[in-house]
Structure formats: C-alpha cells, structure tokens
C-alpha cells in the first residue's frame, strides 16, 4: 500500500479527506478505505472482517459495522462537531443540538451496554473492524462534557479501555490534534 499525497480533489469528488490511491484503485470515504485495507491485509495481520471465522462471524461484523454507520455515527458525529470541532474553527456550538444528539447516542449506548455485557467486543469474542471504526469518534466523545455517556456504562467503558489500549491506537492518539 502506497499513500501518495496529491491534490485531494483529483481523488475525492467532494474535495474532502480521506482519500486513498493504491495503484489503480482510488477510494474515498473512511469506512470503504478501512474495509479495503482490512481485506487486503487480512493475511498479514488480524482478520478484522472475520472472514476466516465463517459466515456467522463475518455477518456479525457486518451487523455491527452497519450499526456504527447508521446508529452510532450520526449522533456522535453531530455531538462531537458541535462540542469540539465547531468551537475550534470559530463556529458557535448549538447546545440544543448537542443535547439532542447526546440523548439519541445514550439510547444507542444502552444497546451497546447490553451487547457488551455478553461479548468482549461488538461482533463477538475478537477485535474487528466494527470495533476499530468506533475509535475516532469515541476518542473525541470522551473529551467532551458528554463523556458521561460512556463512563457510567461499565461494559462500554471496559470495551473502550480495552480497544484504546492497543499499541496501534495509542500511537495514533498521540498525534490527534486536540
């Protein structure tokens, strides 16, 4: 995998990051890039898609990837942008929107708490792409006043402490500008 930094609009039709070029393949959207890298390198690292675990394990990963994208992603993104990003770029925080998304995210995290009371990771007993895709926004969430959405949920908190203690994440978190 070779990452070449060039003008982003030549790779990403919306002119946003991220974008990835790997030979003739051009990808944009972080979830697609993550899935591509997990698939391409599954033989040299952990099988983050659990394809070797059979259809049931792979399907569990797909379910929790969809949950991250459709249930967790929208409220946490709006909450983090409102509470962290907008103030950093000089925009006002819409506290009503932040509170509305915190309430919505709390309901999602109640489902996670139940799931994680029975499984070490979201898709079962192994760390997968479903867990990995939660890491950036959870990291930012825990740096907001709404961190109390995670901390009183013991299974969600234990899950976060586990996945965020991974050496690769620690290295990544060190360079996140916050």
MILOKE-494730 format. One record per residue (C-alpha): residue number from 1; residue in three letters; x negated, y, z. Coordinates in steps of 0.1 Angstrom, whole numbers. Example, Ala and Ser with C-alpha at 12.3 -4.5 7.8 and 13.67 -1.06 7.14 Angstrom:
# residues 2
<rec><num>1</num><residuo>ala</residuo><X>-123</X><Y>-45</Y><Z>78</Z></rec>
<rec><num>2</num><residuo>ser</residuo><X>-137</X><Y>-11</Y><Z>71</Z></rec>
# end
This chain:
# residues 178
<rec><num>1</num><residuo>unk</residuo><X>0</X><Y>0</Y><Z>0</Z></rec>
<rec><num>2</num><residuo>unk</residuo><X>-15</X><Y>33</Y><Z>-11</Z></rec>
<rec><num>3</num><residuo>unk</residuo><X>0</X><Y>65</Y><Z>1</Z></rec>
<rec><num>4</num><residuo>unk</residuo><X>-7</X><Y>95</Y><Z>-22</Z></rec>
<rec><num>5</num><residuo>unk</residuo><X>2</X><Y>129</Y><Z>-11</Z></rec>
<rec><num>6</num><residuo>unk</residuo><X>16</X><Y>148</Y><Z>-41</Z></rec>
<rec><num>7</num><residuo>unk</residuo><X>43</X><Y>174</Y><Z>-45</Z></rec>
<rec><num>8</num><residuo>unk</residuo><X>73</X><Y>158</Y><Z>-28</Z></rec>
<rec><num>9</num><residuo>unk</residuo><X>99</X><Y>169</Y><Z>-55</Z></rec>
<rec><num>10</num><residuo>unk</residuo><X>82</X><Y>146</Y><Z>-80</Z></rec>
<rec><num>11</num><residuo>unk</residuo><X>91</X><Y>116</Y><Z>-58</Z></rec>
<rec><num>12</num><residuo>unk</residuo><X>121</X><Y>126</Y><Z>-39</Z></rec>
<rec><num>13</num><residuo>unk</residuo><X>150</X><Y>141</Y><Z>-60</Z></rec>
<rec><num>14</num><residuo>unk</residuo><X>163</X><Y>160</Y><Z>-30</Z></rec>
<rec><num>15</num><residuo>unk</residuo><X>129</X><Y>175</Y><Z>-23</Z></rec>
<rec><num>16</num><residuo>unk</residuo><X>127</X><Y>161</Y><Z>13</Z></rec>
<rec><num>17</num><residuo>unk</residuo><X>104</X><Y>138</Y><Z>32</Z></rec>
<rec><num>18</num><residuo>unk</residuo><X>98</X><Y>110</Y><Z>34</Z></rec>
<rec><num>19</num><residuo>unk</residuo><X>89</X><Y>96</Y><Z>0</Z></rec>
<rec><num>20</num><residuo>unk</residuo><X>66</X><Y>67</Y><Z>-9</Z></rec>
<rec><num>21</num><residuo>unk</residuo><X>49</X><Y>57</Y><Z>-40</Z></rec>
<rec><num>22</num><residuo>unk</residuo><X>34</X><Y>22</Y><Z>-41</Z></rec>
<rec><num>23</num><residuo>unk</residuo><X>21</X><Y>15</Y><Z>-76</Z></rec>
<rec><num>24</num><residuo>unk</residuo><X>51</X><Y>19</Y><Z>-99</Z></rec>
<rec><num>25</num><residuo>unk</residuo><X>76</X><Y>18</Y><Z>-71</Z></rec>
<rec><num>26</num><residuo>unk</residuo><X>89</X><Y>51</Y><Z>-58</Z></rec>
<rec><num>27</num><residuo>unk</residuo><X>111</X><Y>51</Y><Z>-28</Z></rec>
<rec><num>28</num><residuo>unk</residuo><X>127</X><Y>78</Y><Z>-6</Z></rec>
<rec><num>29</num><residuo>unk</residuo><X>149</X><Y>76</Y><Z>25</Z></rec>
<rec><num>30</num><residuo>unk</residuo><X>132</X><Y>63</Y><Z>56</Z></rec>
<rec><num>31</num><residuo>unk</residuo><X>154</X><Y>32</Y><Z>60</Z></rec>
<rec><num>32</num><residuo>unk</residuo><X>147</X><Y>20</Y><Z>25</Z></rec>
<rec><num>33</num><residuo>unk</residuo><X>109</X><Y>27</Y><Z>29</Z></rec>
<rec><num>34</num><residuo>unk</residuo><X>109</X><Y>8</Y><Z>63</Z></rec>
<rec><num>35</num><residuo>unk</residuo><X>127</X><Y>-22</Y><Z>47</Z></rec>
<rec><num>36</num><residuo>unk</residuo><X>103</X><Y>-23</Y><Z>18</Z></rec>
<rec><num>37</num><residuo>unk</residuo><X>72</X><Y>-22</Y><Z>40</Z></rec>
<rec><num>38</num><residuo>unk</residuo><X>87</X><Y>-49</Y><Z>63</Z></rec>
<rec><num>39</num><residuo>unk</residuo><X>95</X><Y>-71</Y><Z>34</Z></rec>
<rec><num>40</num><residuo>unk</residuo><X>62</X><Y>-65</Y><Z>15</Z></rec>
<rec><num>41</num><residuo>unk</residuo><X>40</X><Y>-72</Y><Z>46</Z></rec>
<rec><num>42</num><residuo>unk</residuo><X>60</X><Y>-99</Y><Z>64</Z></rec>
<rec><num>43</num><residuo>unk</residuo><X>32</X><Y>-124</Y><Z>57</Z></rec>
<rec><num>44</num><residuo>unk</residuo><X>6</X><Y>-102</Y><Z>74</Z></rec>
<rec><num>45</num><residuo>unk</residuo><X>25</X><Y>-90</Y><Z>104</Z></rec>
<rec><num>46</num><residuo>unk</residuo><X>57</X><Y>-97</Y><Z>123</Z></rec>
<rec><num>47</num><residuo>unk</residuo><X>87</X><Y>-108</Y><Z>103</Z></rec>
<rec><num>48</num><residuo>unk</residuo><X>107</X><Y>-77</Y><Z>111</Z></rec>
<rec><num>49</num><residuo>unk</residuo><X>136</X><Y>-88</Y><Z>89</Z></rec>
<rec><num>50</num><residuo>unk</residuo><X>137</X><Y>-123</Y><Z>105</Z></rec>
<rec><num>51</num><residuo>unk</residuo><X>140</X><Y>-139</Y><Z>70</Z></rec>
<rec><num>52</num><residuo>unk</residuo><X>120</X><Y>-169</Y><Z>82</Z></rec>
<rec><num>53</num><residuo>unk</residuo><X>144</X><Y>-174</Y><Z>111</Z></rec>
<rec><num>54</num><residuo>unk</residuo><X>172</X><Y>-184</Y><Z>87</Z></rec>
<rec><num>55</num><residuo>unk</residuo><X>204</X><Y>-168</Y><Z>76</Z></rec>
<rec><num>56</num><residuo>unk</residuo><X>218</X><Y>-162</Y><Z>111</Z></rec>
<rec><num>57</num><residuo>unk</residuo><X>188</X><Y>-144</Y><Z>124</Z></rec>
<rec><num>58</num><residuo>unk</residuo><X>184</X><Y>-123</Y><Z>92</Z></rec>
<rec><num>59</num><residuo>unk</residuo><X>222</X><Y>-115</Y><Z>94</Z></rec>
<rec><num>60</num><residuo>unk</residuo><X>218</X><Y>-103</Y><Z>130</Z></rec>
<rec><num>61</num><residuo>unk</residuo><X>191</X><Y>-79</Y><Z>119</Z></rec>
<rec><num>62</num><residuo>unk</residuo><X>213</X><Y>-66</Y><Z>91</Z></rec>
<rec><num>63</num><residuo>unk</residuo><X>242</X><Y>-61</Y><Z>115</Z></rec>
<rec><num>64</num><residuo>unk</residuo><X>220</X><Y>-40</Y><Z>139</Z></rec>
<rec><num>65</num><residuo>unk</residuo><X>204</X><Y>-21</Y><Z>110</Z></rec>
<rec><num>66</num><residuo>unk</residuo><X>239</X><Y>-11</Y><Z>99</Z></rec>
<rec><num>67</num><residuo>unk</residuo><X>248</X><Y>-2</Y><Z>135</Z></rec>
<rec><num>68</num><residuo>unk</residuo><X>217</X><Y>20</Y><Z>137</Z></rec>
<rec><num>69</num><residuo>unk</residuo><X>226</X><Y>37</Y><Z>104</Z></rec>
<rec><num>70</num><residuo>unk</residuo><X>263</X><Y>41</Y><Z>109</Z></rec>
<rec><num>71</num><residuo>unk</residuo><X>270</X><Y>43</Y><Z>146</Z></rec>
<rec><num>72</num><residuo>unk</residuo><X>238</X><Y>54</Y><Z>164</Z></rec>
<rec><num>73</num><residuo>unk</residuo><X>222</X><Y>75</Y><Z>137</Z></rec>
<rec><num>74</num><residuo>unk</residuo><X>248</X><Y>102</Y><Z>130</Z></rec>
<rec><num>75</num><residuo>unk</residuo><X>254</X><Y>113</Y><Z>166</Z></rec>
<rec><num>76</num><residuo>unk</residuo><X>218</X><Y>111</Y><Z>178</Z></rec>
<rec><num>77</num><residuo>unk</residuo><X>206</X><Y>130</Y><Z>147</Z></rec>
<rec><num>78</num><residuo>unk</residuo><X>231</X><Y>158</Y><Z>153</Z></rec>
<rec><num>79</num><residuo>unk</residuo><X>223</X><Y>159</Y><Z>190</Z></rec>
<rec><num>80</num><residuo>unk</residuo><X>185</X><Y>159</Y><Z>185</Z></rec>
<rec><num>81</num><residuo>unk</residuo><X>187</X><Y>185</Y><Z>158</Z></rec>
<rec><num>82</num><residuo>unk</residuo><X>209</X><Y>207</Y><Z>179</Z></rec>
<rec><num>83</num><residuo>unk</residuo><X>189</X><Y>203</Y><Z>211</Z></rec>
<rec><num>84</num><residuo>unk</residuo><X>153</X><Y>200</Y><Z>199</Z></rec>
<rec><num>85</num><residuo>unk</residuo><X>148</X><Y>208</Y><Z>162</Z></rec>
<rec><num>86</num><residuo>unk</residuo><X>170</X><Y>239</Y><Z>157</Z></rec>
<rec><num>87</num><residuo>unk</residuo><X>155</X><Y>258</Y><Z>186</Z></rec>
<rec><num>88</num><residuo>unk</residuo><X>120</X><Y>251</Y><Z>172</Z></rec>
<rec><num>89</num><residuo>unk</residuo><X>129</X><Y>265</Y><Z>138</Z></rec>
<rec><num>90</num><residuo>unk</residuo><X>146</X><Y>296</Y><Z>152</Z></rec>
<rec><num>91</num><residuo>unk</residuo><X>182</X><Y>284</Y><Z>148</Z></rec>
<rec><num>92</num><residuo>unk</residuo><X>208</X><Y>285</Y><Z>175</Z></rec>
<rec><num>93</num><residuo>unk</residuo><X>220</X><Y>254</Y><Z>194</Z></rec>
<rec><num>94</num><residuo>unk</residuo><X>257</X><Y>247</Y><Z>191</Z></rec>
<rec><num>95</num><residuo>unk</residuo><X>261</X><Y>234</Y><Z>226</Z></rec>
<rec><num>96</num><residuo>unk</residuo><X>297</X><Y>222</Y><Z>219</Z></rec>
<rec><num>97</num><residuo>unk</residuo><X>285</X><Y>201</Y><Z>190</Z></rec>
<rec><num>98</num><residuo>unk</residuo><X>256</X><Y>187</Y><Z>211</Z></rec>
<rec><num>99</num><residuo>unk</residuo><X>281</X><Y>177</Y><Z>239</Z></rec>
<rec><num>100</num><residuo>unk</residuo><X>305</X><Y>162</Y><Z>214</Z></rec>
<rec><num>101</num><residuo>unk</residuo><X>277</X><Y>141</Y><Z>199</Z></rec>
<rec><num>102</num><residuo>unk</residuo><X>264</X><Y>131</Y><Z>234</Z></rec>
<rec><num>103</num><residuo>unk</residuo><X>299</X><Y>118</Y><Z>242</Z></rec>
<rec><num>104</num><residuo>unk</residuo><X>300</X><Y>98</Y><Z>210</Z></rec>
<rec><num>105</num><residuo>unk</residuo><X>265</X><Y>85</Y><Z>214</Z></rec>
<rec><num>106</num><residuo>unk</residuo><X>273</X><Y>74</Y><Z>250</Z></rec>
<rec><num>107</num><residuo>unk</residuo><X>301</X><Y>52</Y><Z>237</Z></rec>
<rec><num>108</num><residuo>unk</residuo><X>275</X><Y>36</Y><Z>212</Z></rec>
<rec><num>109</num><residuo>unk</residuo><X>250</X><Y>31</Y><Z>240</Z></rec>
<rec><num>110</num><residuo>unk</residuo><X>277</X><Y>14</Y><Z>261</Z></rec>
<rec><num>111</num><residuo>unk</residuo><X>279</X><Y>-12</Y><Z>233</Z></rec>
<rec><num>112</num><residuo>unk</residuo><X>240</X><Y>-14</Y><Z>233</Z></rec>
<rec><num>113</num><residuo>unk</residuo><X>240</X><Y>-19</Y><Z>271</Z></rec>
<rec><num>114</num><residuo>unk</residuo><X>264</X><Y>-49</Y><Z>267</Z></rec>
<rec><num>115</num><residuo>unk</residuo><X>244</X><Y>-64</Y><Z>238</Z></rec>
<rec><num>116</num><residuo>unk</residuo><X>210</X><Y>-59</Y><Z>256</Z></rec>
<rec><num>117</num><residuo>unk</residuo><X>223</X><Y>-75</Y><Z>288</Z></rec>
<rec><num>118</num><residuo>unk</residuo><X>224</X><Y>-107</Y><Z>268</Z></rec>
<rec><num>119</num><residuo>unk</residuo><X>194</X><Y>-102</Y><Z>244</Z></rec>
<rec><num>120</num><residuo>unk</residuo><X>159</X><Y>-88</Y><Z>248</Z></rec>
<rec><num>121</num><residuo>unk</residuo><X>162</X><Y>-70</Y><Z>215</Z></rec>
<rec><num>122</num><residuo>unk</residuo><X>192</X><Y>-58</Y><Z>195</Z></rec>
<rec><num>123</num><residuo>unk</residuo><X>191</X><Y>-86</Y><Z>169</Z></rec>
<rec><num>124</num><residuo>unk</residuo><X>182</X><Y>-113</Y><Z>194</Z></rec>
<rec><num>125</num><residuo>unk</residuo><X>150</X><Y>-125</Y><Z>210</Z></rec>
<rec><num>126</num><residuo>unk</residuo><X>125</X><Y>-109</Y><Z>187</Z></rec>
<rec><num>127</num><residuo>unk</residuo><X>115</X><Y>-73</Y><Z>179</Z></rec>
<rec><num>128</num><residuo>unk</residuo><X>128</X><Y>-65</Y><Z>145</Z></rec>
<rec><num>129</num><residuo>unk</residuo><X>133</X><Y>-36</Y><Z>121</Z></rec>
<rec><num>130</num><residuo>unk</residuo><X>166</X><Y>-29</Y><Z>138</Z></rec>
<rec><num>131</num><residuo>unk</residuo><X>147</X><Y>-20</Y><Z>170</Z></rec>
<rec><num>132</num><residuo>unk</residuo><X>120</X><Y>-1</Y><Z>151</Z></rec>
<rec><num>133</num><residuo>unk</residuo><X>145</X><Y>21</Y><Z>133</Z></rec>
<rec><num>134</num><residuo>unk</residuo><X>158</X><Y>34</Y><Z>166</Z></rec>
<rec><num>135</num><residuo>unk</residuo><X>124</X><Y>45</Y><Z>179</Z></rec>
<rec><num>136</num><residuo>unk</residuo><X>120</X><Y>80</Y><Z>164</Z></rec>
<rec><num>137</num><residuo>unk</residuo><X>154</X><Y>94</Y><Z>174</Z></rec>
<rec><num>138</num><residuo>unk</residuo><X>154</X><Y>77</Y><Z>208</Z></rec>
<rec><num>139</num><residuo>unk</residuo><X>120</X><Y>92</Y><Z>215</Z></rec>
<rec><num>140</num><residuo>unk</residuo><X>134</X><Y>127</Y><Z>207</Z></rec>
<rec><num>141</num><residuo>unk</residuo><X>166</X><Y>120</Y><Z>226</Z></rec>
<rec><num>142</num><residuo>unk</residuo><X>146</X><Y>113</Y><Z>258</Z></rec>
<rec><num>143</num><residuo>unk</residuo><X>131</X><Y>147</Y><Z>255</Z></rec>
<rec><num>144</num><residuo>unk</residuo><X>164</X><Y>164</Y><Z>257</Z></rec>
<rec><num>145</num><residuo>unk</residuo><X>187</X><Y>172</Y><Z>287</Z></rec>
<rec><num>146</num><residuo>unk</residuo><X>208</X><Y>143</Y><Z>273</Z></rec>
<rec><num>147</num><residuo>unk</residuo><X>181</X><Y>118</Y><Z>283</Z></rec>
<rec><num>148</num><residuo>unk</residuo><X>206</X><Y>107</Y><Z>309</Z></rec>
<rec><num>149</num><residuo>unk</residuo><X>225</X><Y>89</Y><Z>281</Z></rec>
<rec><num>150</num><residuo>unk</residuo><X>197</X><Y>63</Y><Z>283</Z></rec>
<rec><num>151</num><residuo>unk</residuo><X>183</X><Y>63</Y><Z>318</Z></rec>
<rec><num>152</num><residuo>unk</residuo><X>213</X><Y>51</Y><Z>338</Z></rec>
<rec><num>153</num><residuo>unk</residuo><X>218</X><Y>21</Y><Z>314</Z></rec>
<rec><num>154</num><residuo>unk</residuo><X>194</X><Y>-4</Y><Z>328</Z></rec>
<rec><num>155</num><residuo>unk</residuo><X>193</X><Y>-27</Y><Z>298</Z></rec>
<rec><num>156</num><residuo>unk</residuo><X>190</X><Y>1</Y><Z>273</Z></rec>
<rec><num>157</num><residuo>unk</residuo><X>162</X><Y>17</Y><Z>294</Z></rec>
<rec><num>158</num><residuo>unk</residuo><X>144</X><Y>-16</Y><Z>297</Z></rec>
<rec><num>159</num><residuo>unk</residuo><X>146</X><Y>-22</Y><Z>260</Z></rec>
<rec><num>160</num><residuo>unk</residuo><X>133</X><Y>13</Y><Z>253</Z></rec>
<rec><num>161</num><residuo>unk</residuo><X>104</X><Y>8</Y><Z>278</Z></rec>
<rec><num>162</num><residuo>unk</residuo><X>96</X><Y>-24</Y><Z>261</Z></rec>
<rec><num>163</num><residuo>unk</residuo><X>96</X><Y>-12</Y><Z>225</Z></rec>
<rec><num>164</num><residuo>unk</residuo><X>80</X><Y>21</Y><Z>232</Z></rec>
<rec><num>165</num><residuo>unk</residuo><X>51</X><Y>4</Y><Z>250</Z></rec>
<rec><num>166</num><residuo>unk</residuo><X>40</X><Y>-13</Y><Z>217</Z></rec>
<rec><num>167</num><residuo>unk</residuo><X>5</X><Y>-1</Y><Z>208</Z></rec>
<rec><num>168</num><residuo>unk</residuo><X>15</X><Y>10</Y><Z>173</Z></rec>
<rec><num>169</num><residuo>unk</residuo><X>43</X><Y>32</Y><Z>187</Z></rec>
<rec><num>170</num><residuo>unk</residuo><X>20</X><Y>47</Y><Z>214</Z></rec>
<rec><num>171</num><residuo>unk</residuo><X>-4</X><Y>56</Y><Z>186</Z></rec>
<rec><num>172</num><residuo>unk</residuo><X>25</X><Y>71</Y><Z>166</Z></rec>
<rec><num>173</num><residuo>unk</residuo><X>40</X><Y>90</Y><Z>195</Z></rec>
<rec><num>174</num><residuo>unk</residuo><X>6</X><Y>107</Y><Z>203</Z></rec>
<rec><num>175</num><residuo>unk</residuo><X>9</X><Y>127</Y><Z>170</Z></rec>
<rec><num>176</num><residuo>unk</residuo><X>45</X><Y>136</Y><Z>171</Z></rec>
<rec><num>177</num><residuo>unk</residuo><X>47</X><Y>173</Y><Z>175</Z></rec>
<rec><num>178</num><residuo>unk</residuo><X>70</X><Y>180</Y><Z>204</Z></rec>
# end
